[in-house]
Amino acid sequence: MLDQIKKNRIIKFLLVAGVLYTAWLLLYYLVIKTQTNWDYSLNYNIVELAQSLFTLFGTETSIAVESDHVVLYLDAGNYRGIWVGDECNGFKLFSIFTVFIVAFPGKIKRKLWYIPLGLVLIHFVNVLRIMALVLINNYYPRYLDFNHLYTFTIIVYAVIFLLWYIWAKKYSQHE
């Protein structure tokens, strides 16, 4: 049985990914979430980067902190803010992306540059998502829920899928 698992690449991938993801969840919920302020720091970083990009384009914003959420307000129009909490910061997406790349065949050297590059790209897409949601909430608030739940979720997951696809087709081939 163990021999069959070693030979079957799909089963091997699923087992490795499952074990890694389970280990990650335990580490996250038992250590990172309870012993660090990582989520809050990531929340604040996303809002701060979004604010910097808005400033670059000449749009004034302000940041507020409400309990464990960081809020980005557009200082024009309706002054509606976007609350960024732990579920919005992309940290879980980072783990899903990383687990896939680590579990999928490929040279370690390539993984050592591809994973950080992918994480930066996912983070940047999330910053753009927050910016778009701030604009939507300010000018077209009735469309916020739909875009938050569907449009941008699909976009972020599409970027992750594209990164996985590129890894599978281009970088994992030459072991």
N, C-alpha and C positions, 0 to 999 in steps of 0.2 A: 504493500500500500504506500509506504513512504517513497519507494522507488517511482511509483506512478505520479505522485505529487511533484517530485523533483523533475520529472520529464515533461509534465504538462505545464507549460508556461502560464496559461490562464489561471489555473488553480494556484500555482505558486504566487503569481501576482496578487490574486485575491486574498490569499492567506497572509502574505507579507503586509499588504495594505491594511487588512483588517486588524492585525496585531499592532501595527504602527499607529493606526488611528485610535484604537482602544487605549494604547499606552499614552498617546497624546491627550485624549480626553481625561484620563486619570490625572496626568500631570497638570493639565489646565485647571480642572475643578478642585483638585486637592492642594495644589501648590500655588500656581500662578494667580488664580482668581482670589484665593484667600490670603496669600502672603505678600502679594505685590500690588502696585498700583498701575500695572502694565496697561490694562484696559483704559483706565482714565487717561493715561499719558498718550495712548494712541488716539483716543477720542479728541483730545486737545490738539494733538499734532495735525489731524485731519482738518479741523476747523481753522487752525492757524495757517496751514498751507492754502486752504481755500480763501481765507482773508487776504493773504499775500497775493494770490493770483487776481482776486477782485481789485486790489489796490493797483496792481500792474496795469489793469485795464481802466483805471480811473474811477472805480466804483467803491464808495465808502461802505464799510461794514463795521460791526462791533461784535464783541464776544462777551458772553455772560456764562456763569456757571450756576446751574440749578441742580442741587443734590449731586448725583453722579453723572449728570448729563452736561455736555458743553453745548451752548446754543450760539449759532451764528445768525446775526440779524443783518438784514440789508437796510442801510440807513436812508432809504428813499421809499417813497410810496407808502405801503401799509405797515411797514416795520414788522413784518412777520418773520419769525425765526424758524430755524430748523434745529431740532434737538438731536444731538449725536450721542448715542449711548453704546453700551457694550455690544449690542446686537448689530449695530450699524458700522462698526469700525473695521470690519474685514478680517479680523484676527482669525476667525474660524475658516474663512476662505483661504487664508495663508496656509493653514494646516492641511486643508484638503489638497491644495495645489502641491505642497511640499511632499505629502505622503505619496501622491500619485507618482511624482518624479523619482522619489527615492525607491519606491517599489517596482517601478518599471525598469527594464534592462537599460543599461547605458554605462559609459565610463564615469567613474567617480570624478575625474578632473572636469568633465563637462558639467556634471551635476553641481559642482562647487561654484561655477559661475552662472549656470542657467537658473538655479533656484533663487539666488538673490536678485538677479535681473527680473525674473518673473514676479517676485514679491514687490519690488519697486514699481513695476508696471501696474500690478493689481492695486497697489496703494494709490497711485496717481489716478487711475480710473475711478477709484472711490472718491477721491478729492473732487474730481470733475462732476461726479454724481451729486455730491453734496452741494456744489455750486449751482448745478441745474435745479436741484430741489428748492434751494433758497429763492431762485428767480421764479420758479413756478409758484411757490407758496406766496410770494409777494404780489405777483401780477395776475395769476390764474389759480387761486387757492382751491377752487373746486376740482382741479385736475391733480392735486397733490397726491391723494391716496392711490389713485390708479397708477401714476407714474412711479411712486415709491414702491408699490407692491409688484408691479408687473414690468413696466418699461425698463427701469434701471436694473432690476434683478436679472432680467434677460440679458441686458448688455454686459453686466459684470460677469455673469456665468459664461456668456459667449466668449469673452476675452480669455477666461480661464480655459475653456474648451479649446480655443485656438492655440493657446500656449501648450496645452497637452498634445494637441495634434502636431504642432511643429516639433515638439520633443520626440514623439513617436515616429514621425516620418523622417526627420532630418538628423537628430542627434543620438538616437538609441540604436541606429542601424549598424554602426561600425564598432562592434565591441572588441 
